[in-house]
Amino acid sequence: MDIIKAVQYYTNRIITDTSSMKVLLLDRETTPIISLVSTQTHLLSKEVYLVDRIENRQRDAMRHLKCVCFVRPTDASLQALRDELRSPKYGDYYVYFSNILKKSMVEMLAENDENEVVREVQEFFADFYAVTPCLFHIGLEPSTHPLFAEGHSWNPGALGRTVQGLSAVLLALKRRPNIRYERNSAMAQRLGRELDYLMDHESSLFGSTSGSPTQLVILDRKNDPVTPLLTHWTYHAMLHELIGINNGRIDLSHVPDIRPESKEVMLAQDQDSFFKQSQFLNFGDLGVSVKEFVDSYQSQSQSHHKIESISDMKRFVEAYPEFRKLSGNVSKHVTLIGELSRLVSQRHLLAVSELEQSLACNEQHGTDLRALRALIANPKIQPENKVRCVVLYALRYEQTQGNAVNELKQLLSSNGVDADMVSIIDVMLRYGGARERQSDIFQNENIFSRGKNIFKGLQGTENVYTQHTPALAIMLEDLVRGRQGLHWQERLPNLDPNARPPMLGNENGMFNQDIIVFVVGGVAMEEEMAVAKLNAKFVSQNVRVLLGGTSIHNSRTFMSELSTTFFP
C-alpha cells in the first residue's frame, strides 16, 4: 500500500503510453502532484521534450510534437483545455484527468475538438499529494479551500475537494473500504457519508476493487489538538516546523549567506538516500549521520581524483552522474542541518520544548505554571512560542480548579504579544477543548486515568524532548493488536450500522489488514513517524497503515487555520 508507487504508476503510464517526442501540459494542481514523485531527468528519459502549464498561452506552436495533458477536472482547467483545443499548438493530444469525469465534460471536449486533434481521453486517479510511501494529503490551503464554514462544519468547496482526493486514493489503491468515523465528529461522519454515496453511485469503478480487507478510519483533529502544537525533534518534522515544506520543496532564500543554487531544495525519498535513511532520526543522532555522509562523500571524491588510466577515466565518466547527485545531496543536507541548528539556538527551542513536553505529558500544575510565567517574561522567546505553551497549558488544565489561563493571557499582553495571537487561546479551547474532545488525551479527566498518568511519569523516559506519543499512535496500536473492546467500537462506529464490528486480530496475533487513517483538520509529522514505525513493526503480519489528511500541519499553519474560523 505504497502511495508513492501508486502515483508513479500513473505518471509512467501518462508519459510512456504515447511514443516519440512529446510535450507534457499540467495545471496548477497537477504540477506538484507530478513533481513529488518524478524528476525532470526521468521525464526527459521518457522523451518528454517540454513541461509547461496549460494556462500559459504564450507557448510556441510545435505541430510536429504530440501533447500529453494531465489536469484536474475543474472549471479552470477545463476552460484552459477548451481554449487549447480551439487553437491547438501541437499535432495530437492525449488527455488524462486526475479524477472521475462527468459525461458533460466529455461532451464539452468533443464539441471543442473541431480540429480533431484529441486521440485519447482517460481517467488516471492521482488527485492527491503523495509525500512519502505512507503519507498523503489533499492540499487544502486556507487561501484556496478554507476547511471550515462556521464552527465544526465543512466549507462546501473543501468537502467536495476532500471527497475527490480521498476517492482517488481508494481507486489508485483499488480498495473499497469499510468506513469508520469518530462518533463525536459531524465533519468525519459527513465525509464518510459523502464518500460512501460516491462509491455506490460509481459502483462500476469501486465495485471492481479487490485485495486485502481495508478499513478507512476518519478522525477529527479536534480530538487531539496537542500533537501539531509541539516542537518535534526528528529531521522531517523539524524541517516542516522550523523552515516549512511545501509539496516537497523547501525555501531557503531567507537563510543568511545562502548560495544561489541552494535557495530552493527538493526532498524526495526515492531521489535522496540520506533523507530516506534519516528522516526519522532525532536531532542528536542527525549530526552523527550527516558527518558519516560527508565522510563517505569525501572518500569517494578522493578516489575520483586518481585517474591514471583509460579504465579509470571510463569508470569516472560512468559514475559521474551519480557522483554529481551525491555532491548535491551532501551540500543540501549540510545546509539544511546547519540552518536547523541556527534556528534551534536562536529561538531557544530546547527550553521551549522541555516545557511543551511537560505540559503535554505530565500533571504538575504548580511547576508548569512557574515555568510558563518565566518563559513568557523571557524577551528571548518568540511570541508564537509563548502562545503555543499557553495554549497547551489551557488545554491540559482547562478543568483544573484555579487554573491561571486569564492571568497568563494578561501576562502575554503585558509582554508585548499581539492581541490577535493571544485570542488563539480561546479559539483553541472552543475548537478542541474538553467539551469537544471524546478522548482523554491528557489522562487527567477521572481518578483512574490520573493514576495511569502518575505511573507513566514514574517510569522515566529516554529523552525529555520526545516524551509525547500521538493519540493516533495509541489508537492504531490497539486496533492492530485486536485490543478494540467496547471503547473503540463506541468511539469509532461503522458508517453502516449493519456491518459487523471489524476484527483486525486477537491476543494470538494479527492477520492481513490494510488501514487508511484520514484526519479531518490535517496531520502532523510526528504522526507520520508513528505510522512508519507501526508498519515496520508489523510488516511480517501484513498489517499496512496509510496516513492522510486534509493538509500537513506544523504549529504555525495549524493555529493560522483556526484563527480565521469562528467556533461558537
C-alpha positions in Angstrom: 0.0 0.0 0.0 2.7 2.4 -1.1 1.0 5.7 -2.1 4.2 7.0 -3.9 4.3 3.9 -6.2 0.6 4.3 -7.0 1.1 7.8 -8.3 4.4 6.8 -10.1 2.5 4.1 -11.9 0.0 6.6 -13.3 2.8 9.1 -14.1 4.7 6.4 -16.1 1.5 5.5 -17.9 0.9 9.1 -18.9 4.4 9.6 -20.4 5.0 6.2 -21.9 1.7 5.2 -23.4 2.4 7.9 -26.1 5.6 7.1 -28.0 8.0 9.6 -29.6 8.9 13.1 -28.5 6.1 14.9 -26.6 5.1 17.9 -24.6 3.6 17.5 -21.1 1.0 20.1 -20.1 -0.1 20.3 -16.4 -2.3 22.6 -14.4 -1.7 24.5 -11.2 -2.6 21.4 -9.0 -1.3 18.5 -11.1 2.2 20.2 -11.3 3.1 19.5 -7.7 1.3 16.1 -7.8 3.8 15.0 -10.5 6.8 16.8 -9.1 6.5 15.0 -5.8 7.0 11.6 -7.4 9.1 12.3 -10.6 12.1 14.3 -11.7 12.9 16.3 -14.9 15.6 13.8 -15.6 13.1 10.9 -15.5 10.7 12.8 -17.8 13.5 13.5 -20.3 14.4 9.8 -20.4 10.8 9.1 -21.5 11.0 11.6 -24.4 9.2 14.4 -22.7 10.8 17.4 -24.5 9.0 20.1 -22.6 6.9 20.5 -19.4 4.6 23.6 -19.2 1.4 24.8 -17.7 -1.8 24.6 -19.7 -2.8 28.0 -18.5 0.3 29.5 -20.3 -1.0 30.9 -23.6 2.5 32.2 -24.6 3.8 28.7 -25.6 5.2 28.3 -29.1 3.4 26.2 -31.7 5.1 22.9 -32.4 2.7 20.9 -34.6 5.3 18.1 -35.1 5.1 17.2 -31.4 2.5 15.2 -29.6 0.9 16.7 -26.4 0.1 14.8 -23.2 -2.2 16.8 -20.9 -2.7 15.8 -17.2 -5.2 18.1 -15.5 -7.8 18.1 -12.7 -11.4 18.1 -13.9 -12.0 21.6 -12.6 -13.8 24.5 -14.3 -10.5 26.5 -14.6 -8.6 23.5 -16.2 -11.5 22.6 -18.5 -11.6 26.2 -19.7 -7.9 26.2 -20.4 -8.2 22.9 -22.2 -11.1 24.2 -24.2 -9.0 27.2 -25.3 -6.1 24.9 -26.2 -8.2 22.7 -28.4 -9.8 25.6 -30.3 -6.3 26.7 -31.3 -4.1 23.7 -31.0 -0.3 24.2 -30.8 0.6 20.5 -31.2 -0.2 17.7 -33.6 -2.1 15.2 -31.4 -3.5 15.5 -27.9 -3.7 12.7 -25.3 -5.8 14.0 -22.4 -5.7 12.4 -18.9 -7.8 13.6 -16.0 -6.8 13.1 -12.3 -10.3 12.1 -11.2 -13.8 10.9 -12.3 -15.1 12.7 -15.4 -18.7 13.7 -15.8 -20.4 12.9 -19.1 -20.9 16.6 -19.7 -17.2 17.2 -19.6 -16.5 14.6 -22.3 -19.2 16.1 -24.4 -17.6 19.5 -23.9 -14.3 18.2 -25.1 -15.8 16.7 -28.2 -17.6 19.9 -29.1 -14.4 22.0 -28.8 -12.2 19.5 -30.7 -13.1 21.0 -34.1 -9.6 20.2 -35.4 -9.9 16.5 -34.4 -6.6 16.5 -32.6 -7.7 14.6 -29.4 -6.6 11.0 -29.8 -7.4 9.7 -26.3 -9.2 10.7 -23.0 -8.7 8.7 -19.8 -9.1 8.9 -16.1 -5.9 8.3 -14.0 -6.7 8.7 -10.3 -3.8 10.7 -9.0 -5.8 13.5 -7.4 -3.8 13.9 -4.1 -0.3 14.7 -3.0 1.9 11.7 -2.1 4.6 12.8 0.3 6.1 9.5 1.4 5.1 5.9 0.9 2.8 6.1 4.0 1.7 9.8 3.9 -0.5 11.8 1.6 -2.6 14.9 1.8 -5.4 16.7 -0.1 -3.7 20.1 -0.3 -6.4 22.2 1.4 -4.9 25.7 1.8 -6.9 28.3 3.7 -6.4 30.8 0.9 -7.9 28.4 -1.8 -10.0 25.9 0.1 -10.8 27.0 3.7 -11.7 24.0 5.7 -14.5 25.3 7.9 -17.7 27.2 7.1 -18.5 28.2 10.7 -17.6 26.2 13.7 -17.3 22.4 13.3 -18.9 22.3 9.8 -17.5 21.8 6.3 -16.9 24.5 3.8 -18.7 23.0 0.8 -15.7 23.5 -1.5 -13.3 21.8 0.9 -15.7 18.9 1.4 -16.0 18.4 -2.3 -12.2 18.5 -2.8 -11.6 16.1 0.1 -14.2 13.6 -1.3 -12.5 13.8 -4.7 -9.0 13.3 -3.3 -9.9 10.5 -0.9 -11.9 8.6 -3.6 -8.8 8.9 -5.9 -6.7 7.4 -3.2 -9.1 4.4 -2.9 -9.2 4.0 -6.7 -5.5 4.2 -7.1 -5.0 1.5 -4.4 -8.0 -0.5 -5.7 -9.8 -0.5 -2.4 -13.4 -0.3 -1.3 -13.1 0.0 2.4 -15.4 -0.4 5.4 -15.7 3.2 6.8 -15.5 4.1 10.5 -15.6 7.6 11.9 -15.1 9.3 15.3 -18.6 9.4 16.8 -18.3 13.0 18.2 -17.3 14.5 14.8 -20.1 15.7 12.5 -17.4 16.5 9.9 -15.9 13.0 10.0 -19.4 11.4 9.6 -20.4 13.8 6.8 -17.2 13.0 4.9 -17.8 9.2 5.4 -21.4 9.5 4.1 -20.4 11.6 1.0 -17.7 9.1 0.2 -20.0 6.1 0.7 -22.6 7.7 -1.6 -19.9 8.3 -4.3 -18.8 4.6 -4.1 -22.4 3.5 -4.5 -23.0 5.9 -7.3 -19.8 4.9 -9.2 -20.1 1.2 -8.4 -18.7 0.3 -11.8 -15.4 1.8 -10.6 -15.4 0.9 -7.0 -17.2 -2.4 -7.5 -14.2 -3.8 -9.3 -11.8 -3.1 -6.5 -10.2 -6.1 -4.7 -7.4 -7.0 -2.4 -6.9 -7.2 1.3 -9.7 -6.2 3.7 -9.5 -2.5 4.2 -10.7 -0.1 6.8 -11.0 3.7 6.3 -10.9 5.4 9.7 -11.8 9.0 9.6 -10.6 11.1 12.6 -11.1 14.7 13.6 -8.1 16.9 14.6 -10.1 18.4 17.4 -9.8 15.2 19.4 -6.0 15.7 19.5 -5.1 19.3 19.1 -1.9 18.8 21.1 0.3 16.9 18.6 0.5 19.6 15.9 1.3 22.2 18.6 4.5 20.6 19.8 8.1 21.0 18.6 9.1 17.7 17.2 12.8 16.7 17.0 13.0 14.3 14.1 14.6 15.5 10.8 11.5 15.6 8.6 9.3 17.1 11.3 11.9 19.8 12.3 12.2 20.9 8.6 8.5 21.3 8.4 8.2 23.0 11.8 11.1 25.4 11.6 11.5 26.1 7.9 8.4 24.8 6.2 8.0 22.2 3.4 5.6 22.9 0.5 4.9 19.8 -1.5 8.5 18.6 -1.1 10.1 22.0 -1.7 12.0 24.0 1.0 12.5 27.7 0.5 15.9 28.7 1.9 16.1 32.1 0.3 15.9 33.8 3.8 18.9 31.9 5.1 22.0 34.1 5.7 24.8 33.8 3.1 22.9 31.1 1.1 24.3 30.2 -2.3 22.1 31.0 -5.3 21.8 27.3 -6.3 20.6 26.4 -2.8 17.8 28.9 -2.4 15.2 26.2 -3.0 15.8 22.5 -2.5 13.7 19.4 -3.0 13.2 16.4 -0.7 12.2 13.1 -2.1 12.9 9.6 -0.6 13.5 7.9 -3.9 16.0 10.5 -5.1 17.8 11.0 -1.8 19.1 8.1 0.1 20.3 10.2 3.0 16.9 11.6 3.6 15.2 8.2 3.3 17.5 6.8 6.0 17.5 9.9 8.2 14.0 11.4 8.1 13.0 9.9 11.5 16.4 10.4 13.2 16.2 12.8 16.2 18.3 15.9 16.1 21.1 14.5 18.3 21.6 11.4 16.0 21.3 13.6 12.9 24.6 15.3 13.5 26.4 11.9 13.6 24.6 10.7 10.5 25.4 13.7 8.4 29.1 13.5 9.5 29.2 10.0 8.2 27.5 11.1 5.0 30.1 13.8 4.4 33.0 11.4 5.2 31.6 9.0 2.7 31.4 11.7 0.0 34.9 12.8 0.7 36.3 9.3 0.3 34.5 8.9 -3.0 35.7 12.3 -4.1 39.3 11.5 -3.4 39.0 8.2 -5.3 37.7 10.1 -8.4 40.8 12.3 -8.4 43.0 9.3 -9.1 42.6 9.0 -12.8 45.7 7.3 -14.1 44.5 5.2 -17.0 41.8 4.9 -19.6 39.9 2.4 -17.4 40.0 4.9 -14.5 38.6 7.6 -16.9 35.9 5.3 -18.1 34.9 4.4 -14.5 34.8 8.1 -13.6 32.6 9.0 -16.6 30.1 6.2 -15.8 29.9 7.2 -12.1 29.8 11.0 -12.8 26.0 11.5 -12.8 25.7 9.6 -9.5 28.6 11.5 -8.1 27.1 14.8 -9.1 23.8 13.8 -7.4 25.7 12.7 -4.3 27.5 16.0 -4.2 24.2 17.9 -4.4 22.6 15.9 -1.7 25.6 16.4 0.7 25.5 20.1 0.1 21.8 20.2 0.6 21.7 18.3 3.9 24.7 20.2 5.4 22.9 23.4 4.6 19.6 22.2 6.0 21.0 20.8 9.2 23.1 23.9 9.7 20.0 26.1 9.4 18.1 23.9 11.8 20.9 24.2 14.3 20.9 28.0 13.9 17.1 28.3 14.4 17.1 25.9 17.5 19.8 28.1 19.1 18.3 31.5 18.0 14.7 30.6 19.2 15.9 28.8 22.4 13.8 25.8 21.4 15.3 23.4 23.8 13.9 25.4 26.7 10.6 25.8 24.9 10.3 22.1 24.0 11.1 20.9 27.6 8.1 22.9 28.9 5.9 21.8 25.9 6.6 18.2 26.7 5.9 18.7 30.4 2.6 20.3 29.6 1.7 17.6 27.1 2.7 14.6 29.2 2.8 15.3 32.9 0.3 16.6 35.5 2.2 19.1 37.7 0.3 22.3 37.7 2.4 24.4 40.1 5.7 23.5 38.4 4.3 24.1 34.9 2.8 27.5 35.9 6.0 28.8 37.4 8.0 27.7 34.3 5.4 29.2 32.0 5.4 32.6 33.8 9.2 32.7 33.4 9.0 31.7 29.8 6.5 34.5 29.0 8.7 37.1 30.8 11.8 36.0 28.8 12.3 38.5 25.9 14.5 36.0 24.0 11.5 33.6 23.4 9.4 34.3 20.3 5.8 35.4 20.9 4.3 32.5 18.9 6.2 30.0 21.1 4.9 31.7 24.2 1.4 31.5 22.9 1.8 27.8 22.0 2.9 26.9 25.5 -0.1 28.9 27.0 -2.4 27.0 24.6 -1.0 23.7 25.8 -1.5 24.8 29.4 -5.1 25.9 28.7 -5.9 22.6 27.1 -4.4 20.5 29.9 -5.6 22.5 32.9 -8.9 23.7 31.4 -10.9 21.8 34.0 -8.5 22.3 36.9 -9.9 24.5 39.6 -7.9 27.6 40.0 -6.2 27.5 36.6 -4.4 30.7 35.6 -5.4 31.0 31.9 -6.7 34.5 32.3 -3.7 35.6 34.2 -1.4 34.1 31.5 -3.3 35.9 28.7 -2.8 39.2 30.6 0.9 38.4 31.1 1.3 37.7 27.3 -0.3 41.1 26.5 1.9 42.9 29.0 4.9 41.3 27.4 4.1 42.7 24.0 2.3 39.8 22.4 -0.2 40.9 19.8 -3.9 40.7 20.8 -4.8 38.5 17.7 -2.2 36.0 18.8 -3.5 35.9 22.3 -7.0 35.4 21.0 -6.0 32.0 19.6 -6.0 30.6 23.1 -9.8 30.9 23.4 -10.3 29.8 19.8 -8.3 26.6 20.5 -10.4 25.9 23.7 -13.6 26.2 21.7 -12.1 24.1 18.9 -10.5 21.3 20.8 -11.3 21.8 24.5 -12.6 19.2 26.9 -16.2 19.8 25.8 -15.4 19.0 22.1 -13.0 16.0 22.6 -14.1 12.5 23.1 -10.7 11.2 24.2 -8.9 11.8 27.4 -5.6 12.8 25.7 -4.1 14.1 28.9 -5.2 11.2 31.1 -6.5 13.6 33.8 -10.3 13.6 33.4 -11.0 10.9 36.1 -9.3 9.2 39.0 -8.4 6.1 37.0 -6.7 7.9 34.2 -4.9 10.2 36.6 -3.5 7.2 38.3 -2.2 5.9 34.9 -0.6 9.3 34.3 1.2 9.2 37.6 2.7 5.8 37.0 3.6 6.8 33.4 5.6 9.7 34.9 7.4 7.3 37.3 8.6 5.1 34.5 11.0 7.8 33.2 11.7 8.5 29.6 14.5 8.0 27.1 14.5 11.7 26.1 12.9 14.6 27.9 12.2 16.2 24.5 10.4 13.2 23.0 8.1 12.0 25.8 4.9 12.6 23.8 3.1 9.9 21.9 0.3 10.9 19.5 -3.2 9.7 20.4 -3.3 8.3 16.8 -0.4 6.0 17.5 -2.0 4.6 20.7 -5.3 4.0 18.8 -3.6 2.2 15.9 -1.6 0.0 18.3 -4.8 -1.1 20.0 -6.5 -1.7 16.7 -3.8 -3.8 15.1 -3.3 -5.9 18.3 -7.0 -6.6 18.5 -7.4 -4.6 21.7 -10.6 -2.9 20.5 -13.1 -3.7 23.1 -16.3 -1.8 23.6 -14.4 1.5 24.0 -13.1 1.6 20.4 -16.3 0.2 18.9 -18.2 3.1 20.6 -15.7 5.7 19.7 -15.2 4.6 16.1 -18.6 3.2 14.9 -19.1 1.8 11.4 -20.8 4.1 9.0 -23.0 1.1 8.1 -24.8 0.2 11.3 -25.5 -3.3 10.0 -21.8 -4.0 9.4 -20.1 -6.3 11.9 -17.5 -4.7 14.1 -14.3 -5.3 12.2 -11.7 -7.6 13.9 -8.1 -6.9 13.0 -6.6 -9.6 15.2 -6.7 -11.1 18.6 -4.4 -11.9 21.5 -2.7 -14.6 19.5 -1.7 -12.3 16.5 -2.9 -10.3 13.5 -3.9 -11.2 10.0 -3.8 -9.4 6.7 -5.3 -6.0 7.0 -5.0 -2.6 5.4 -5.9 0.5 7.4 -6.2 4.0 5.9 -6.4 6.7 8.5 -7.6 10.1 7.4 -7.6 13.2 9.6 -10.0 16.0 9.0 -8.2 19.1 10.0 -4.7 17.9 9.0 -2.0 15.6 10.1 1.3 16.2 11.9 4.8 14.9 11.0 5.0 13.1 14.4 2.0 11.0 13.3 3.7 10.1 10.1 6.7 8.7 12.1 4.3 6.7 14.3 2.7 5.1 11.3 6.0 4.3 9.6 7.2 2.6 12.8 4.0 0.7 13.1 4.3 -0.6 9.5 7.9 -1.7 10.2 6.9 -3.4 13.5 4.0 -5.4 11.9 5.4 -6.0 8.5 5.5 -9.8 8.9 1.8 -9.8 9.8 0.9 -8.0 6.6 -0.7 -5.1 8.5 -0.3 -2.0 6.4 -1.3 1.5 7.5 -1.5 4.6 5.3 -2.0 8.1 6.8 -3.6 11.1 5.1 -5.2 14.4 6.0 -6.8 17.5 4.5 -3.3 19.1 4.9 0.0 18.6 6.7 0.3 21.0 9.6 3.1 22.5 11.6 2.2 24.6 14.7 2.1 27.8 12.7 -0.3 26.6 9.9 -2.5 24.8 12.5 -3.0 27.9 14.6 -3.4 30.1 11.5 -6.1 27.9 10.0 -8.1 28.0 13.2 -7.6 31.8 13.8 -9.7 32.5 10.7 -12.7 30.5 11.9 -15.5 31.3 14.3 -16.2 28.5 16.8 -19.3 29.2 18.9 
